[in-house]
Amino acid sequence: MYELIQVGPRSYYINAPVKIGLSLLQDNQVCLIDSGNDKDAGRKIRQLLEQHGWQLQMILNTHSNADHIGGNQYLQKQTGCHIYAPGIECALTRHPLLEPSYLYGGFPPKDLRHKFLLAQPSQAEYLTDDVLPKGWKMLPLPGHFFDMVGFETEDGVIYLADCLSSKETLAKYQIGVLYDVGAYLDTLQRVKTLRAHCFVPAHAEATDDIAPLAQYNIDHTHQVAEHILTLCQEPICFEHLLQKLFDLYHLTMDFSQYVLVGSTVRSYLSWLKDKGALSVSFDTRIPLWKRL
């Protein structure tokens, strides 16, 4: 774990629970793509950089989920590096309490205020094209989270953040966390057309051909949507629908899974309603969802 893997002349990733990108800049300066899930991850990254005689110049955050920004604060305090995050993600990186608050739909109880959902705040700046390393491109990858992005480096490596998951991850969790299902599917269709020397997803193996896995994620997303529609053949309230989905996929309910899967199912319901596949009735003072 935390092994440094080279995937291009100047591009690497750190093989952590969430893959962390690393690129050599001028002299001994480096840029990180994300920072791991907590202070311990940040410490291990710092030790790795010191072993190679590298100095951290900047962290580019793909999005603001706690497992991607958890090492920010530690690394920024230790090195004085700049941190950049795109759009809405920048606000959540500065104020990470927003993540569990969004997932829960109110002020989160202590059960949700832990490092897996609540990172330490860091002084992030807005990510714009002009702060990117020379020759890099920022790739919008919305869907999984608000304004998530990936990066294409000068040496042909594309870091894809959480825009898709491995088959093993999908088999384990079944319903991957999504904010905007329609945008997620559009992102995957675009990703299928990309060409690169190497693709580095955060939750799947690096590869030179990402199209098959992108299509697998597309198919899996449509499968989840179809299961939701099937369970909505008769009017059903959200909590009962969620219970049936947990039963269907043999998932274990706890507070974290309740909000992660629950917020995603609400996103599926929004997408399906906007497509005209579902209706919602408030006649009984309980919102009831029904397939059209």
Secondary structure, DSSP 8 states (H G I E B T S, - for coil): --EEEE-SSSEEEEESSS-EEEEE-STTEEEEE---SSHHHHHHHHHHHHHHT-EEEEEE-S---HHHHTTHHHHHHHH--EEEE-HHHHHHHHSTTHHHHHHHTSS--GGG-STTT------EEE--GGGS-TT-EEEE-TTSSTT-EEEE-TTSEEEEETS---HHHHHHHSS---S-HHHHHHHHHHHHT---SEEEETTS--BS--HHHHHHHHHHHHHHHHHHHHHTSS-B-HHHHHHHHHHHTT----HHHHHHHHHHHHHHHHHHHHTTSEEEE-TTSS-EEEE-
